[in-house]
Amino acid sequence: MPVVIVLEGAGPGRFTVAVSPLAELAASLHVLTEHAHHAEHAPWAEGITRAAPPAFRAGLRRFAPLWTALRWRGFYPGLAAPLATLPTDRFAELTAQTCVSGYRGFDFARLLHDPAQAGALRRAASGLPAPHPALAEDLLRDPERLRGDILAFLALCRRVYFTDLWTATEPALARAAHLVRQRLADEGAEAALLSLSPSSARPAGPARVVFDKVHHAVINPVRTPVLLIPTRYGAPHLLVKDEPGLPPVVHFPVDAPQIGVTLARSRMLALTDPRRVRLCRLIARQAMTTADLADRLAMTRPQVSRHLRALRDLGLVRMERNGRYVHYGLDTAAVERIGRDVVTALQY
């Protein structure tokens, strides 16, 4: 399912690039809660949680729905007021969407006044992991108390680890934001958006960029300007926030993965063909010519060439020219990365 950003009539001025400490705080909390998904940050996450006070670890568990599957909109710019002064009904609506992992078409605009909406929240949250139903009940019971508890936890995060983390991280995010601004100015919105993700594409037809995501959205910057925010701790995820009535946000990693979900899937499928598996087993031992492979595999040279071309296009086979001969060898490092690349692409 794609997220489509329509570019027809949308010049670079319809995109704003900015750094956001609150958005990076959300990304780092996601790593602290789901550090098994972020191997490069796992030692850091384990060290922080081990040394943190019990109140911090309790908050990580209680408020986890705010930054796991669906990132809480309260972490992003564009709200009509700061979190502390946001109208209670609006705070409840945005928090309820996170409690049910969003993107399901729920209407929570009158959650605190409409028993039907409250019932929908309870039913949807009950089917999700343990923190979700409890957080939903806290919201329905006393939204202002929940808001105070969330704000107190965010203040605790700053004291425990985030002030130091932001000091170290902000310069890299500022550099990334500057590069995207330059690309917007020099190359246009299409090039800038395509540079944010290996799972992006520019289909034929009307001007648009498509991100391969697990939810569907169509964003038109002509109607509502789009905010682009870099993240270090959010990698490899690229998030797109598109709640009604709020400016769309693309939260993109500073170091985007090199492998998108389409390429990872294609590499897996390429190795489900028994003939290609036999071919790869031969060239994993030593580089061989097309003629040698055709002879050993009882195939024609054109057949072998087609398989080699497909594997080369996917980056799984190396070609070396030695005089009159061309030898093909398996890129074992690329094959070894397939599992890791698939995990990264599925998260992205």
Secondary structure as GFF3:
##gff-version 3
##sequence-region A 1 348
A	DSSP	beta_strand	2	6	.	.	.	ID=ss1
A	DSSP	three_ten_helix	12	14	.	.	.	ID=ss2
A	DSSP	beta_strand	15	17	.	.	.	ID=ss3
A	DSSP	alpha_helix	21	33	.	.	.	ID=ss4
A	DSSP	three_ten_helix	35	37	.	.	.	ID=ss5
A	DSSP	three_ten_helix	39	41	.	.	.	ID=ss6
A	DSSP	alpha_helix	42	51	.	.	.	ID=ss7
A	DSSP	alpha_helix	54	62	.	.	.	ID=ss8
A	DSSP	three_ten_helix	64	66	.	.	.	ID=ss9
A	DSSP	three_ten_helix	73	75	.	.	.	ID=ss10
A	DSSP	three_ten_helix	83	85	.	.	.	ID=ss11
A	DSSP	alpha_helix	88	99	.	.	.	ID=ss12
A	DSSP	alpha_helix	115	126	.	.	.	ID=ss13
A	DSSP	alpha_helix	131	141	.	.	.	ID=ss14
A	DSSP	alpha_helix	143	157	.	.	.	ID=ss15
A	DSSP	pi_helix	158	162	.	.	.	ID=ss16
A	DSSP	alpha_helix	163	187	.	.	.	ID=ss17
A	DSSP	alpha_helix	189	194	.	.	.	ID=ss18
A	DSSP	beta_strand	200	201	.	.	.	ID=ss19
A	DSSP	beta_strand	208	212	.	.	.	ID=ss20
A	DSSP	beta_strand	217	219	.	.	.	ID=ss21
A	DSSP	beta_strand	226	231	.	.	.	ID=ss22
A	DSSP	beta_strand	239	241	.	.	.	ID=ss23
A	DSSP	beta_strand	249	253	.	.	.	ID=ss24
A	DSSP	alpha_helix	261	270	.	.	.	ID=ss25
A	DSSP	alpha_helix	274	285	.	.	.	ID=ss26
A	DSSP	alpha_helix	290	297	.	.	.	ID=ss27
A	DSSP	alpha_helix	301	313	.	.	.	ID=ss28
A	DSSP	beta_strand	317	322	.	.	.	ID=ss29
A	DSSP	beta_strand	325	330	.	.	.	ID=ss30
A	DSSP	alpha_helix	332	336	.	.	.	ID=ss31
A	DSSP	alpha_helix	338	347	.	.	.	ID=ss32
###
